[in-house]
């Protein structure tokens, strides 16, 4: 029997964040990823809108990995009535728990601060979701291993495959009737100091490929550039603040800084990681040794070298200290978190350095600082910028254009459809041009809320199930 699969792009379409892809077939609904929008205000406002379908009719969610822009909408999905299983690898579930609780805590604190100081137009200001609502997600998590096919129904089967990027990250192969859909998630680097090279798909009728760095080639030797920037910053005798994502980027920076200090390539400044979640992620690394290259001995040495800041009062004390130091603090795009406390104290100091080490989305404070903003808005007021703001490229956990193209090199035939997602328009267009040149693919860059259909055949023995 011939019928159609419907593919709905509910996020990460012509934008980097908010990953959500709804797959419908014969009355069954599967959601791939369930992330929050970040960056531009018009995107963030979408987080407050209900999904354009009844969440109670959704059969399952499958997660590629645990970053906020892939899991952060889950509490709202549950709040809207979802009661099915959320499938992910063990490390992804552990990371998602941390991410969701941290996200809820930040939102609760932001709402409380807005109400206390009266800078919100909402009376009262409310968090997008609470810690209790985040915790309501946890009992729905279903741990799955990689490389094993999992049957969801007579029409849907899937498996996870290793993808680098962060611990637990995968790409998804979803069999829908007689078609194979491949969702790249976020693809990692081929030569990552901490993680193994991503696997590659061999077959696909439909591909969804990320394009965060679709128009860029990462420079070689980022470790050397990092050492140079830290050396230059140290000559100003001020504090170096590095906004980091608590998952993977923080651990990578800790590894590099520990290594550079041991080799005498950077000054022996005290190093602090102000992210309790970052400490817990190190523990997740320890529990899942097969997912990464970091040895237990190296992890122990890194923890001994870098001091973890736990309590908020420790953050405040460290923020007012005039001692030259290096501080790693979330969030990576400076959209929230403890890094803002340090910004309040150090953005106005000429001796300070703000060191960006990853992608800075459109509309984020990180992007504004790199674009030369003379002031940024935080907590309802504007703060002057006199600190030196710089970027070290090549430390991203995302594949660059060459690596994205190589990731597709294992396909034995051209897919029927290839959707370029999870990228700003310019990056997606650049990747589209290159893929058409290299492989001759017909590529589609979908917009938010677009829907595409694909013809499939349901075998005879499953017709009765649908009747």
C-alpha positions as CSV (number, residue, x, y, z in Angstrom):
1,X,0.0,0.0,0.0
2,X,1.3,3.4,-1.0
3,X,1.1,6.3,1.5
4,X,3.1,9.3,2.6
5,X,5.5,10.2,5.3
6,X,5.1,13.8,6.5
7,X,8.2,15.6,7.7
8,X,7.6,18.8,9.8
9,X,10.4,21.2,10.5
10,X,9.5,22.7,13.9
11,X,13.0,24.0,14.8
12,X,16.6,24.3,13.6
13,X,15.5,25.2,10.1
14,X,17.3,28.2,8.7
15,X,18.5,28.8,12.2
16,X,20.9,27.0,14.5
17,X,18.8,26.2,17.6
18,X,15.5,24.6,18.6
19,X,16.0,21.2,16.9
20,X,12.6,19.5,16.4
21,X,11.6,17.3,13.5
22,X,8.2,15.6,13.5
23,X,7.8,12.5,11.4
24,X,4.2,11.3,10.8
25,X,3.3,8.0,9.1
26,X,-0.1,6.1,9.2
27,X,-1.2,7.8,12.4
28,X,2.1,7.4,14.2
29,X,4.2,10.4,15.3
30,X,7.9,10.4,16.1
31,X,9.8,13.6,17.3
32,X,13.5,13.7,16.6
33,X,15.1,16.0,19.3
34,X,13.1,18.6,21.3
35,X,15.3,21.6,21.8
36,X,14.9,25.2,22.9
37,X,15.4,28.2,20.7
38,X,18.2,30.5,21.7
39,X,19.6,33.8,20.4
40,X,17.4,36.3,18.6
41,X,14.3,37.4,20.6
42,X,11.9,36.5,17.9
43,X,13.2,32.9,18.1
44,X,13.2,32.8,21.9
45,X,9.6,33.9,22.0
46,X,8.8,30.7,20.1
47,X,9.7,28.7,23.2
48,X,6.5,30.2,24.8
49,X,4.3,28.9,22.0
50,X,2.6,25.5,22.2
51,X,3.6,23.0,19.5
52,X,1.4,22.9,16.4
53,X,0.2,19.4,17.2
54,X,-1.3,17.6,20.2
55,X,1.6,16.4,22.3
56,X,-0.5,13.6,23.8
57,X,-0.7,12.0,20.4
58,X,3.1,11.8,20.0
59,X,4.3,8.2,20.2
60,X,8.0,8.7,21.1
61,X,10.9,11.2,21.2
62,X,14.4,10.2,20.0
63,X,17.3,12.4,21.1
64,X,20.6,12.8,19.2
65,X,22.4,14.2,22.3
66,X,22.0,16.3,25.5
67,X,22.6,19.9,24.5
68,X,19.9,22.4,25.4
69,X,19.0,23.2,21.8
70,X,18.2,19.5,21.4
71,X,16.5,18.7,24.7
72,X,15.5,21.9,26.4
73,X,11.9,21.9,25.3
74,X,11.1,18.5,26.9
75,X,9.6,19.9,30.1
76,X,7.1,21.9,28.0
77,X,6.4,18.9,25.8
78,X,5.5,16.9,28.9
79,X,3.5,19.8,30.3
80,X,1.5,19.8,27.0
81,X,0.5,16.2,27.5
82,X,3.3,13.9,26.2
83,X,3.4,10.6,28.1
84,X,5.5,8.4,25.8
85,X,9.2,7.2,26.0
86,X,12.2,9.5,25.4
87,X,14.9,7.3,23.8
88,X,18.6,8.3,24.2
89,X,22.0,6.8,25.1
90,X,23.0,6.5,28.7
91,X,25.4,9.5,28.7
92,X,22.9,11.6,26.8
93,X,20.2,11.0,29.5
94,X,22.6,11.8,32.3
95,X,23.7,15.0,30.5
96,X,20.1,15.9,29.7
97,X,19.1,15.7,33.4
98,X,21.9,18.1,34.3
99,X,21.0,20.5,31.4
100,X,17.3,20.6,32.1
101,X,17.7,21.2,35.8
102,X,20.3,23.9,35.1
103,X,18.1,25.5,32.5
104,X,15.1,25.5,34.9
105,X,17.3,27.0,37.7
106,X,18.5,29.8,35.5
107,X,15.0,30.6,34.4
108,X,13.7,30.6,37.9
109,X,16.5,32.9,39.0
110,X,16.0,35.2,36.1
111,X,12.3,35.5,36.8
112,X,13.0,36.2,40.5
113,X,15.5,38.8,39.6
114,X,13.2,40.5,37.1
115,X,10.4,40.7,39.6
116,X,12.7,42.0,42.4
117,X,14.1,44.8,40.2
118,X,11.1,45.4,38.1
119,X,12.7,45.2,34.6
120,X,10.2,42.8,33.0
121,X,7.1,43.9,31.2
122,X,5.4,40.9,32.6
123,X,3.8,41.1,36.1
124,X,4.9,38.8,37.5
125,X,7.6,37.5,35.3
126,X,7.5,33.7,35.2
127,X,10.1,31.0,34.2
128,X,9.6,29.1,31.0
129,X,9.5,26.0,33.3
130,X,10.5,25.1,36.8
131,X,12.8,22.6,38.3
132,X,9.8,20.5,39.3
133,X,8.6,20.5,35.7
134,X,12.0,19.5,34.5
135,X,12.1,16.6,36.9
136,X,8.7,15.4,35.5
137,X,10.6,14.5,32.3
138,X,13.0,12.1,33.9
139,X,10.8,9.0,34.4
140,X,10.1,9.0,30.6
141,X,13.8,8.5,29.7
142,X,14.6,5.1,28.1
143,X,18.3,4.1,27.9
144,X,19.4,2.6,24.6
145,X,22.8,1.4,23.4
146,X,24.4,2.3,20.1
147,X,24.4,0.1,17.0
148,X,21.3,-1.9,18.0
149,X,18.0,-1.6,16.2
150,X,15.1,-0.7,18.4
151,X,11.5,-1.4,17.3
152,X,9.0,1.3,18.1
153,X,6.1,-0.1,16.1
154,X,5.4,-2.1,13.0
155,X,6.4,0.9,11.0
156,X,9.2,2.5,12.9
157,X,12.6,1.0,13.9
158,X,15.7,3.0,14.7
159,X,19.3,2.8,15.9
160,X,21.9,5.2,17.4
161,X,25.4,5.5,15.9
162,X,28.5,7.2,17.5
163,X,28.9,10.8,16.4
164,X,31.6,12.5,18.5
165,X,30.6,16.1,19.4
166,X,29.9,15.4,23.1
167,X,29.8,12.3,25.2
168,X,26.7,10.3,24.3
169,X,26.1,12.1,21.0
170,X,24.8,10.0,18.1
171,X,23.2,10.3,14.7
172,X,20.0,8.4,14.2
173,X,19.0,6.0,11.5
174,X,15.2,5.7,11.4
175,X,13.5,3.0,9.3
176,X,10.0,4.3,8.4
177,X,8.2,1.6,6.4
178,X,10.5,1.0,3.4
179,X,12.5,4.3,3.8
180,X,15.6,5.0,5.8
181,X,15.9,8.5,7.3
182,X,19.2,9.7,8.7
183,X,19.3,12.5,11.2
184,X,22.9,13.8,11.7
185,X,22.3,15.6,15.0
186,X,25.5,17.5,15.7
187,X,28.5,16.0,14.0
188,X,31.8,15.9,15.9
189,X,35.4,16.5,14.7
190,X,37.5,13.9,13.0
191,X,40.5,14.8,15.1
192,X,39.1,15.6,18.5
193,X,41.5,15.5,21.5
194,X,38.8,13.9,23.8
195,X,36.4,12.1,21.5
196,X,36.6,9.5,18.7
197,X,35.9,10.2,15.1
198,X,32.2,10.1,14.1
199,X,30.8,7.0,12.3
200,X,29.4,7.6,8.8
201,X,26.1,6.5,7.3
202,X,26.3,4.0,4.5
203,X,22.6,4.2,3.3
204,X,19.9,6.8,3.4
205,X,16.8,7.7,1.5
206,X,16.5,11.0,3.3
207,X,19.3,12.9,5.1
208,X,19.0,15.7,7.6
209,X,22.5,17.3,8.0
210,X,23.5,20.0,10.3
211,X,25.3,23.1,8.9
212,X,26.5,25.1,11.9
213,X,29.9,25.5,10.2
214,X,28.7,24.7,6.7
215,X,30.6,27.7,5.3
216,X,33.8,27.5,7.4
217,X,37.0,25.5,7.6
218,X,38.4,25.2,11.2
219,X,42.0,26.5,11.4
220,X,44.7,24.0,12.3
221,X,46.5,24.0,15.7
222,X,44.0,25.8,17.9
223,X,46.0,24.8,20.9
224,X,48.9,27.1,19.7
225,X,46.5,30.0,19.1
226,X,44.9,29.4,22.6
227,X,48.4,29.6,24.2
228,X,49.2,32.8,22.3
229,X,45.9,34.6,23.4
230,X,46.4,33.5,27.0
231,X,50.0,34.8,26.9
232,X,48.9,38.1,25.5
233,X,46.1,38.5,27.9
234,X,48.4,37.7,30.8
235,X,50.6,40.7,29.9
236,X,47.7,42.9,30.8
237,X,47.7,41.5,34.3
238,X,44.0,41.0,34.4
239,X,41.4,38.3,34.5
240,X,40.7,36.0,31.5
241,X,37.1,35.0,31.3
242,X,36.2,32.1,28.9
243,X,32.4,31.5,28.4
244,X,32.0,27.8,27.8
245,X,29.3,25.2,27.4
246,X,29.4,23.0,30.5
247,X,29.2,19.9,28.4
248,X,32.3,18.9,26.4
249,X,33.7,22.5,25.7
250,X,34.5,23.0,29.3
251,X,36.2,19.6,29.5
252,X,38.1,20.3,26.3
253,X,39.3,23.7,27.6
254,X,40.3,22.2,30.9
255,X,42.3,19.5,29.0
256,X,44.1,22.1,26.8
257,X,44.8,24.5,29.7
258,X,46.1,21.7,31.9
259,X,48.3,20.5,29.0
260,X,49.7,23.9,28.2
261,X,50.5,24.7,31.8
262,X,52.3,21.3,32.2
263,X,54.3,22.1,29.1
264,X,55.2,25.6,30.3
265,X,53.5,27.2,27.3
266,X,51.2,29.5,29.3
267,X,51.8,31.4,32.6
268,X,51.0,29.6,35.8
269,X,47.8,31.4,36.5
270,X,45.2,29.9,38.9
271,X,42.4,28.4,36.8
272,X,38.8,28.1,38.0
273,X,35.8,26.3,36.5
274,X,32.7,28.0,37.8
275,X,30.2,25.4,36.7
276,X,29.0,22.7,39.1
277,X,27.5,21.0,36.1
278,X,30.8,21.0,34.4
279,X,32.2,19.0,37.4
280,X,29.4,16.6,37.1
281,X,30.0,16.1,33.4
282,X,33.6,15.1,34.3
283,X,32.1,12.4,36.5
284,X,30.0,11.3,33.5
285,X,33.2,11.1,31.5
286,X,34.6,8.8,34.2
287,X,31.5,6.5,34.2
288,X,31.5,6.1,30.4
289,X,35.1,5.5,29.5
290,X,34.3,3.7,26.2
291,X,32.8,7.0,24.8
292,X,36.1,9.0,24.9
293,X,39.9,9.1,24.9
294,X,40.5,10.8,28.3
295,X,42.2,8.4,30.7
296,X,41.3,8.2,34.4
297,X,44.8,9.4,35.3
298,X,44.4,12.5,33.0
299,X,41.0,13.3,34.4
300,X,42.4,13.1,37.9
301,X,45.2,15.4,37.1
302,X,42.9,17.9,35.5
303,X,40.6,18.0,38.5
304,X,43.6,18.5,40.7
305,X,44.9,21.4,38.6
306,X,41.7,23.3,38.0
307,X,39.6,24.5,41.0
308,X,35.9,24.0,40.7
309,X,33.7,26.8,42.1
310,X,30.5,25.4,43.6
311,X,28.4,27.9,45.7
312,X,27.1,31.3,44.4
313,X,28.9,33.1,47.2
314,X,32.2,31.7,45.9
315,X,31.3,33.1,42.5
316,X,30.7,36.6,44.1
317,X,34.0,36.4,46.0
318,X,36.0,35.3,42.9
319,X,34.3,38.0,40.8
320,X,35.6,40.9,43.0
321,X,39.1,39.5,43.3
322,X,41.8,41.5,41.6
323,X,44.1,38.5,41.3
324,X,45.0,37.7,37.7
325,X,43.3,34.4,36.8
326,X,41.5,32.3,34.2
327,X,37.8,31.6,34.7
328,X,35.8,29.1,32.7
329,X,32.0,29.7,33.2
330,X,28.8,28.8,31.4
331,X,27.0,29.6,29.3
332,X,29.1,29.3,26.1
333,X,27.2,32.1,24.2
334,X,26.9,34.3,27.4
335,X,23.1,34.0,27.2
336,X,22.8,33.3,30.9
337,X,24.5,31.5,33.8
338,X,27.3,32.4,36.1
339,X,29.5,34.0,33.4
340,X,27.2,37.0,33.5
341,X,28.3,37.7,37.1
342,X,31.9,37.9,35.9
343,X,30.8,40.1,33.0
344,X,29.3,42.6,35.4
345,X,32.6,43.0,37.2
346,X,35.1,42.6,34.3
347,X,33.5,43.9,31.1
348,X,34.4,47.5,32.1
349,X,38.1,46.7,32.9
350,X,40.7,47.3,30.2
351,X,42.9,44.7,31.7
352,X,40.4,41.9,31.4
353,X,40.0,39.6,28.4
354,X,36.8,37.9,27.2
355,X,38.0,34.8,25.3
356,X,35.4,33.1,23.1
357,X,36.1,29.5,22.1
358,X,33.0,28.4,20.2
359,X,30.1,29.3,17.9
360,X,28.3,32.5,18.9
361,X,24.7,32.4,17.7
362,X,23.0,35.4,16.1
363,X,21.4,37.6,18.7
364,X,23.6,36.4,21.6
365,X,25.8,38.5,23.9
366,X,28.8,36.5,22.7
367,X,28.1,37.4,19.1
368,X,27.6,41.1,20.1
369,X,30.9,41.2,21.9
370,X,32.8,39.7,19.0
371,X,31.1,42.1,16.7
372,X,32.6,45.0,18.8
373,X,29.6,46.0,20.9
374,X,30.5,49.0,23.2
375,X,27.8,47.9,25.7
376,X,25.7,44.9,26.3
377,X,22.4,44.4,28.2
378,X,22.3,42.1,31.2
379,X,19.8,41.8,34.0
380,X,17.7,44.7,32.7
381,X,20.5,47.3,32.4
382,X,23.4,48.2,30.0
383,X,27.0,47.6,30.8
384,X,30.0,49.3,29.1
385,X,32.6,47.1,27.4
386,X,36.2,48.0,27.8
387,X,37.7,44.5,28.1
388,X,39.5,42.9,25.1
389,X,37.1,40.5,23.4
390,X,38.7,37.9,21.1
391,X,38.0,34.5,19.5
392,X,40.0,31.3,19.3
393,X,38.7,29.3,16.4
394,X,39.1,25.6,15.8
395,X,38.0,24.6,19.3
396,X,34.4,23.9,18.2
397,X,32.9,20.5,18.8
398,X,31.1,20.8,15.4
399,X,32.5,19.5,12.2
400,X,33.5,22.1,9.7
401,X,32.5,22.1,6.0
402,X,35.2,19.6,4.9
403,X,34.2,17.3,7.7
404,X,30.5,17.6,6.9
405,X,31.2,16.7,3.3
406,X,33.4,13.7,4.3
407,X,30.6,12.5,6.7
408,X,28.5,11.8,3.7
409,X,31.3,10.1,1.8
410,X,30.2,6.6,2.9
411,X,26.8,6.7,1.2
412,X,26.6,4.1,-1.6
413,X,23.9,6.1,-3.5
414,X,22.4,9.5,-3.6
415,X,19.6,10.1,-1.2
416,X,16.2,11.0,-2.5
417,X,16.1,14.1,-0.4
418,X,18.8,15.9,1.6
419,X,17.7,18.6,4.0
420,X,20.3,21.1,5.3
421,X,19.4,22.1,8.8
422,X,20.7,23.5,12.1
423,X,22.6,26.5,10.6
424,X,22.2,30.2,9.9
425,X,21.1,30.8,6.3
426,X,24.6,31.8,5.0
427,X,26.2,28.6,6.4
428,X,23.4,26.4,5.0
429,X,23.7,28.0,1.6
430,X,27.5,27.5,1.5
431,X,27.1,23.8,2.4
432,X,24.4,23.4,-0.2
433,X,26.6,24.8,-2.9
434,X,29.5,22.6,-1.9
435,X,27.4,19.4,-1.7
436,X,26.0,20.0,-5.1
437,X,29.5,20.5,-6.5
438,X,31.0,17.4,-4.8
439,X,28.2,14.9,-4.9
440,X,25.6,16.4,-7.3
441,X,23.0,16.2,-4.6
442,X,19.7,18.1,-4.8
443,X,19.7,19.9,-1.5
444,X,16.8,21.6,0.3
445,X,17.1,24.3,3.0
446,X,13.8,24.2,4.8
447,X,12.2,27.1,6.7
448,X,10.6,26.9,10.1
449,X,7.1,25.2,9.9
450,X,7.8,23.8,6.4
451,X,6.3,20.3,5.7
452,X,7.5,17.9,3.1
453,X,6.1,14.5,2.1
454,X,7.8,11.3,0.9
455,X,6.0,8.4,-0.7
456,X,6.5,5.0,1.1
457,X,5.1,1.5,0.7
458,X,3.6,-0.3,3.7
459,X,4.1,-4.0,3.4
460,X,0.9,-6.2,3.1
461,X,1.4,-7.8,6.5
462,X,1.2,-4.3,8.1
463,X,-2.0,-3.2,6.2
464,X,-4.1,-5.1,8.7
465,X,-2.4,-3.3,11.6
466,X,-3.4,0.1,10.0
467,X,-7.0,-1.0,9.2
